[in-house]
Amino acid sequence: MIQFNNLSFGYSRKKLLYKNLTLSIENGSIYGLLGKNGAGKSTLLKNMVGTLFPVEGTVLVDGVQPKSRKPSFLQTIYYIAEDVYVPALTIKQYHNLFAPFYPMFDKDSFYKYLLELEVSVDGKLNKLSFGQQKKFVIAFALACNTKVLLMDEPTNGLDIPSKAQFRKLIASVMNEDRIIFISTHQIRDLENMIDKVMIVDNGNLLLHSSIADIAEKLCFKTVNEIPKGAKVLYSEKMLRGISVIMENTDGEDSALNLEHLFNGITENPAMAKQLFPIN
Ligand SMILES: Nc1ncnc2c1ncn2[C@@H]1O[C@H](COP(=O)(O)OP(=O)(O)OP(=O)(O)O)[C@@H](O)[C@H]1O
Protein backbone atom coordinates (compact mmCIF):
# COMPACT_ATOMS: atom_id res chain seq x y z
CA MET A 1 0.00 0.00 0.00
CA ILE A 2 1.13 3.54 -0.71
CA GLN A 3 0.02 6.21 1.72
CA PHE A 4 0.28 9.95 1.42
CA ASN A 5 -0.22 11.58 4.82
CA ASN A 6 -0.75 15.34 4.65
CA LEU A 7 1.87 15.61 1.96
CA SER A 8 2.90 19.08 0.92
CA PHE A 9 5.34 19.47 -1.92
CA GLY A 10 6.69 22.38 -3.89
CA TYR A 11 9.71 22.92 -6.09
CA SER A 12 10.19 26.01 -3.93
CA ARG A 13 9.06 26.30 -0.31
CA LYS A 14 7.22 29.51 -1.12
CA LYS A 15 5.06 28.00 -3.85
CA LEU A 16 3.57 24.63 -2.99
CA LEU A 17 2.16 22.40 -5.73
CA TYR A 18 0.56 19.82 -3.42
CA LYS A 19 -0.91 20.92 -0.09
CA ASN A 20 -1.94 18.46 2.63
CA LEU A 21 -2.56 15.58 0.25
CA THR A 22 -3.85 12.51 2.06
CA LEU A 23 -4.52 9.42 0.05
CA SER A 24 -4.22 5.63 0.14
CA ILE A 25 -3.32 3.51 -2.86
CA GLU A 26 -4.31 -0.12 -2.46
CA ASN A 27 -2.50 -3.19 -3.74
CA GLY A 28 -4.04 -5.14 -6.60
CA SER A 29 -4.97 -2.19 -8.79
CA ILE A 30 -3.91 -0.67 -12.07
CA TYR A 31 -4.21 3.09 -11.73
CA GLY A 32 -4.58 5.58 -14.52
CA LEU A 33 -3.19 8.96 -13.51
CA LEU A 34 -4.56 11.78 -15.63
CA GLY A 35 -4.03 15.51 -15.66
CA LYS A 36 -3.32 18.41 -17.98
CA ASN A 37 0.25 19.45 -18.80
CA GLY A 38 1.91 20.70 -15.64
CA ALA A 39 -0.85 19.32 -13.40
CA GLY A 40 1.62 17.47 -11.15
CA LYS A 41 1.51 13.84 -12.38
CA SER A 42 5.26 13.26 -12.71
CA THR A 43 5.81 15.08 -9.42
CA LEU A 44 3.45 12.67 -7.68
CA LEU A 45 5.23 9.63 -9.14
CA LYS A 46 8.65 11.02 -8.19
CA ASN A 47 7.46 11.47 -4.59
CA MET A 48 6.47 7.78 -4.59
CA VAL A 49 9.85 6.63 -5.84
CA GLY A 50 11.78 9.05 -3.62
CA THR A 51 13.60 11.18 -6.17
CA LEU A 52 11.55 14.09 -4.82
CA PHE A 53 10.40 14.29 -1.25
CA PRO A 54 7.78 16.15 0.75
CA VAL A 55 8.27 19.57 2.27
CA GLU A 56 5.84 18.42 4.94
CA GLY A 57 3.97 15.20 5.65
CA THR A 58 5.02 11.73 4.54
CA VAL A 59 4.77 9.21 1.74
CA LEU A 60 4.97 5.58 2.83
CA VAL A 61 5.34 2.66 0.44
CA ASP A 62 4.59 -0.46 2.45
CA GLY A 63 5.57 1.50 5.54
CA VAL A 64 8.90 2.70 4.09
CA GLN A 65 9.73 6.33 3.28
CA PRO A 66 10.91 6.40 -0.37
CA LYS A 67 13.19 9.37 0.29
CA SER A 68 15.52 7.08 2.28
CA ARG A 69 16.28 5.30 -1.08
CA LYS A 70 17.38 2.17 0.81
CA PRO A 71 18.48 -0.72 -1.47
CA SER A 72 15.81 -2.95 0.13
CA PHE A 73 13.19 -0.37 -0.95
CA LEU A 74 14.62 0.20 -4.42
CA GLN A 75 14.36 -3.53 -5.14
CA THR A 76 10.59 -3.30 -4.74
CA ILE A 77 9.80 -0.36 -7.01
CA TYR A 78 10.46 0.48 -10.67
CA TYR A 79 9.89 3.87 -12.23
CA ILE A 80 9.81 4.40 -15.98
CA ALA A 81 10.45 8.09 -16.57
CA GLU A 82 8.80 9.94 -19.43
CA ASP A 83 12.13 10.43 -21.21
CA VAL A 84 13.98 7.19 -21.74
CA TYR A 85 17.71 7.08 -21.40
CA VAL A 86 19.61 4.01 -22.56
CA PRO A 87 23.38 3.59 -22.45
CA ALA A 88 25.56 2.34 -25.32
CA LEU A 89 25.26 -1.28 -24.23
CA THR A 90 23.82 -4.41 -25.79
CA ILE A 91 20.66 -5.84 -24.22
CA LYS A 92 22.73 -8.71 -22.79
CA GLN A 93 25.24 -6.30 -21.22
CA TYR A 94 22.42 -4.15 -19.81
CA HIS A 95 20.75 -7.23 -18.39
CA ASN A 96 23.98 -8.49 -16.78
CA LEU A 97 24.65 -5.10 -15.25
CA PHE A 98 21.22 -4.04 -13.97
CA ALA A 99 19.12 -7.20 -13.42
CA PRO A 100 21.09 -8.17 -10.26
CA PHE A 101 19.61 -5.11 -8.51
CA TYR A 102 16.20 -6.80 -8.71
CA PRO A 103 16.06 -10.14 -6.86
CA MET A 104 12.76 -11.10 -8.52
CA PHE A 105 14.06 -10.43 -12.04
CA ASP A 106 12.86 -13.09 -14.48
CA LYS A 107 15.25 -13.51 -17.42
CA ASP A 108 12.97 -15.81 -19.43
CA SER A 109 10.08 -13.36 -19.15
CA PHE A 110 12.39 -10.49 -20.15
CA TYR A 111 13.32 -12.12 -23.45
CA LYS A 112 9.72 -13.20 -23.99
CA TYR A 113 8.49 -9.61 -23.52
CA LEU A 114 11.15 -8.34 -25.94
CA LEU A 115 10.02 -10.88 -28.51
CA GLU A 116 6.35 -10.00 -28.01
CA LEU A 117 7.12 -6.29 -28.34
CA GLU A 118 9.27 -7.00 -31.41
CA VAL A 119 12.46 -5.50 -30.01
CA SER A 120 15.58 -6.88 -31.66
CA VAL A 121 18.16 -8.14 -29.15
CA ASP A 122 21.06 -7.45 -31.53
CA GLY A 123 23.15 -4.29 -31.47
CA LYS A 124 23.46 -1.47 -28.98
CA LEU A 125 20.49 0.04 -27.18
CA ASN A 126 21.33 3.62 -28.09
CA LYS A 127 21.05 2.70 -31.78
CA LEU A 128 17.40 1.64 -31.39
CA SER A 129 14.61 4.00 -32.40
CA PHE A 130 12.80 5.96 -29.65
CA GLY A 131 9.80 3.58 -29.71
CA GLN A 132 12.08 0.52 -29.59
CA GLN A 133 14.02 1.98 -26.66
CA LYS A 134 10.74 2.64 -24.87
CA LYS A 135 9.62 -0.95 -25.45
CA PHE A 136 12.98 -2.25 -24.20
CA VAL A 137 12.54 -0.26 -20.98
CA ILE A 138 8.98 -1.58 -20.56
CA ALA A 139 10.16 -5.18 -21.05
CA PHE A 140 12.95 -4.69 -18.51
CA ALA A 141 10.64 -3.02 -15.99
CA LEU A 142 8.05 -5.79 -16.23
CA ALA A 143 10.72 -8.48 -15.88
CA CYS A 144 11.94 -6.88 -12.64
CA ASN A 145 8.72 -8.09 -11.00
CA THR A 146 8.70 -5.26 -8.50
CA LYS A 147 5.73 -4.82 -6.25
CA VAL A 148 5.24 -1.25 -7.42
CA LEU A 149 5.57 -0.23 -11.04
CA LEU A 150 5.26 3.46 -11.92
CA MET A 151 5.13 4.48 -15.56
CA ASP A 152 5.17 7.99 -16.95
CA GLU A 153 3.72 8.12 -20.48
CA PRO A 154 4.74 4.52 -21.27
CA THR A 155 2.84 4.31 -24.56
CA ASN A 156 4.20 7.56 -25.94
CA GLY A 157 6.07 6.63 -29.14
CA LEU A 158 4.64 3.11 -29.38
CA ASP A 159 3.05 2.06 -32.66
CA ILE A 160 -0.52 0.71 -32.74
CA PRO A 161 0.29 -3.04 -32.46
CA SER A 162 2.75 -2.32 -29.65
CA LYS A 163 0.11 -0.42 -27.70
CA ALA A 164 -2.18 -3.47 -27.88
CA GLN A 165 0.71 -5.70 -26.85
CA PHE A 166 1.51 -3.36 -23.97
CA ARG A 167 -2.06 -3.67 -22.68
CA LYS A 168 -1.87 -7.47 -22.88
CA LEU A 169 1.44 -7.56 -21.02
CA ILE A 170 0.20 -5.30 -18.24
CA ALA A 171 -2.89 -7.45 -17.76
CA SER A 172 -0.74 -10.60 -17.70
CA VAL A 173 1.65 -9.37 -14.98
CA MET A 174 -0.98 -7.92 -12.67
CA ASN A 175 -1.73 -9.68 -9.41
CA GLU A 176 -3.37 -8.77 -6.11
CA ASP A 177 -0.07 -7.76 -4.45
CA ARG A 178 1.08 -5.32 -7.09
CA ILE A 179 0.38 -1.67 -7.73
CA ILE A 180 0.73 -0.42 -11.29
CA PHE A 181 0.50 3.30 -11.96
CA ILE A 182 0.26 4.69 -15.47
CA SER A 183 0.42 8.42 -15.99
CA THR A 184 -0.64 9.41 -19.47
CA HIS A 185 -2.31 11.78 -21.90
CA GLN A 186 -3.02 8.84 -24.21
CA ILE A 187 -6.36 8.21 -22.52
CA ARG A 188 -7.54 5.67 -25.13
CA ASP A 189 -4.56 3.46 -24.27
CA LEU A 190 -5.94 3.03 -20.76
CA GLU A 191 -9.44 2.00 -21.72
CA ASN A 192 -10.38 -1.49 -20.51
CA MET A 193 -7.06 -1.77 -18.69
CA ILE A 194 -7.22 0.30 -15.53
CA ASP A 195 -9.46 -0.33 -12.55
CA LYS A 196 -8.86 2.96 -10.73
CA VAL A 197 -8.59 6.53 -11.99
CA MET A 198 -6.92 9.54 -10.46
CA ILE A 199 -7.20 13.01 -11.91
CA VAL A 200 -4.97 15.81 -10.68
CA ASP A 201 -5.16 19.46 -11.59
CA ASN A 202 -2.73 22.09 -10.43
CA GLY A 203 -1.70 19.92 -7.48
CA ASN A 204 -5.30 19.17 -6.48
CA LEU A 205 -6.64 15.65 -6.48
CA LEU A 206 -9.97 15.97 -8.30
CA LEU A 207 -10.84 12.30 -8.61
CA HIS A 208 -9.73 9.07 -6.99
CA SER A 209 -12.23 6.41 -7.82
CA SER A 210 -12.68 2.90 -9.14
CA ILE A 211 -14.05 2.37 -12.64
CA ALA A 212 -16.83 0.31 -11.04
CA ASP A 213 -17.87 3.22 -8.81
CA ILE A 214 -17.81 5.63 -11.76
CA ALA A 215 -19.98 3.27 -13.83
CA GLU A 216 -22.42 3.01 -10.95
CA LYS A 217 -22.71 6.74 -10.36
CA LEU A 218 -22.50 8.05 -13.90
CA CYS A 219 -24.19 7.22 -17.14
CA PHE A 220 -22.46 7.84 -20.50
CA LYS A 221 -24.72 8.12 -23.51
CA THR A 222 -25.64 9.96 -26.68
CA VAL A 223 -29.00 11.75 -26.70
CA ASN A 224 -30.86 14.07 -29.02
CA GLU A 225 -31.82 16.30 -26.16
CA ILE A 226 -30.62 16.48 -22.59
CA PRO A 227 -33.48 15.30 -20.36
CA LYS A 228 -35.03 18.03 -18.19
CA GLY A 229 -33.69 18.08 -14.66
CA ALA A 230 -30.78 15.74 -15.48
CA LYS A 231 -27.63 16.36 -13.48
CA VAL A 232 -25.03 16.71 -16.20
CA LEU A 233 -21.30 16.41 -15.57
CA TYR A 234 -20.32 16.91 -19.20
CA SER A 235 -21.89 17.32 -22.62
CA GLU A 236 -20.43 17.63 -26.08
CA LYS A 237 -22.24 18.10 -29.36
CA MET A 238 -21.30 15.31 -31.74
CA LEU A 239 -22.25 14.48 -35.31
CA ARG A 240 -25.04 12.14 -34.20
CA GLY A 241 -26.42 13.91 -31.13
CA ILE A 242 -25.13 15.07 -27.79
CA SER A 243 -22.66 12.92 -25.95
CA VAL A 244 -23.45 13.37 -22.31
CA ILE A 245 -22.35 12.21 -18.87
CA MET A 246 -25.21 12.34 -16.38
CA GLU A 247 -25.81 11.14 -12.90
CA ASN A 248 -26.89 7.51 -13.12
CA THR A 249 -30.18 7.64 -11.29
CA ASP A 250 -31.72 4.52 -12.94
CA GLY A 251 -28.83 2.09 -12.48
CA GLU A 252 -28.13 2.02 -16.23
CA ASP A 253 -25.13 0.17 -17.64
CA SER A 254 -23.05 2.26 -20.03
CA ALA A 255 -19.62 2.25 -21.61
CA LEU A 256 -17.25 4.65 -19.88
CA ASN A 257 -15.61 7.31 -22.02
CA LEU A 258 -12.44 8.32 -20.18
CA GLU A 259 -11.79 11.34 -22.35
CA HIS A 260 -15.20 12.82 -21.65
CA LEU A 261 -14.91 11.87 -17.99
CA PHE A 262 -11.62 13.75 -17.79
CA ASN A 263 -13.17 16.82 -19.40
CA GLY A 264 -16.21 16.63 -17.13
CA ILE A 265 -14.19 16.30 -13.93
CA THR A 266 -11.75 19.10 -14.77
CA GLU A 267 -14.51 21.46 -15.97
CA ASN A 268 -16.89 20.66 -13.13
CA PRO A 269 -14.78 19.85 -10.06
CA ALA A 270 -17.54 20.82 -7.62
CA MET A 271 -19.91 18.18 -8.98
CA ALA A 272 -17.04 15.68 -9.10
CA LYS A 273 -16.32 16.32 -5.44
CA GLN A 274 -19.93 15.82 -4.52
CA LEU A 275 -20.23 12.56 -6.49
CA PHE A 276 -16.81 11.19 -5.57
CA PRO A 277 -15.81 12.56 -2.20
CA ILE A 278 -12.10 12.28 -1.46
CA ASN A 279 -11.11 11.05 2.05
N1 LIG B 1 12.44 20.70 -11.66
C1 LIG B 1 11.45 21.58 -11.56
N2 LIG B 1 11.67 22.80 -11.02
C2 LIG B 1 10.66 23.69 -10.88
N3 LIG B 1 9.39 23.47 -11.24
C3 LIG B 1 9.11 22.27 -11.78
C4 LIG B 1 10.11 21.26 -11.97
N4 LIG B 1 9.55 20.17 -12.51
C5 LIG B 1 8.24 20.47 -12.68
N5 LIG B 1 7.98 21.73 -12.24
C6 LIG B 1 6.66 22.39 -12.23
O1 LIG B 1 5.76 21.62 -11.44
C7 LIG B 1 4.48 21.56 -12.03
C8 LIG B 1 4.08 20.11 -12.22
O2 LIG B 1 4.98 19.48 -13.11
P1 LIG B 1 4.86 17.93 -13.49
O3 LIG B 1 6.05 17.61 -14.34
O4 LIG B 1 4.63 17.14 -12.27
O5 LIG B 1 3.53 17.95 -14.38
P2 LIG B 1 2.90 16.81 -15.28
O6 LIG B 1 1.47 16.70 -14.88
O7 LIG B 1 3.70 15.56 -15.21
O8 LIG B 1 3.00 17.50 -16.72
P3 LIG B 1 3.14 16.91 -18.21
O9 LIG B 1 1.83 16.26 -18.52
O10 LIG B 1 3.35 18.13 -19.02
O11 LIG B 1 4.30 15.96 -18.21
C9 LIG B 1 4.58 22.34 -13.34
O12 LIG B 1 4.08 23.63 -13.10
C10 LIG B 1 6.06 22.42 -13.63
O13 LIG B 1 6.41 23.60 -14.29
The ligand as a Gaussian input file, in Angstrom:
#p B3LYP/6-31G(d) Opt

LIG

0 1
 N       12.437000      20.697000     -11.664000
 C       11.452000      21.583000     -11.556000
 N       11.667000      22.798000     -11.024000
 C       10.664000      23.691000     -10.883000
 N        9.386000      23.467000     -11.238000
 C        9.113000      22.268000     -11.783000
 C       10.114000      21.257000     -11.969000
 N        9.551000      20.173000     -12.509000
 C        8.241000      20.468000     -12.676000
 N        7.983000      21.726000     -12.241000
 C        6.660000      22.388000     -12.234000
 O        5.761000      21.623000     -11.437000
 C        4.479000      21.563000     -12.031000
 C        4.076000      20.106000     -12.219000
 O        4.982000      19.478000     -13.110000
 P        4.860000      17.931000     -13.493000
 O        6.054000      17.614000     -14.336000
 O        4.634000      17.140000     -12.273000
 O        3.534000      17.954000     -14.379000
 P        2.897000      16.809000     -15.285000
 O        1.471000      16.698000     -14.877000
 O        3.697000      15.561000     -15.215000
 O        3.001000      17.501000     -16.717000
 P        3.137000      16.908000     -18.207000
 O        1.827000      16.256000     -18.517000
 O        3.352000      18.131000     -19.021000
 O        4.298000      15.959000     -18.214000
 C        4.579000      22.338000     -13.340000
 O        4.077000      23.631000     -13.099000
 C        6.061000      22.419000     -13.633000
 O        6.411000      23.603000     -14.292000

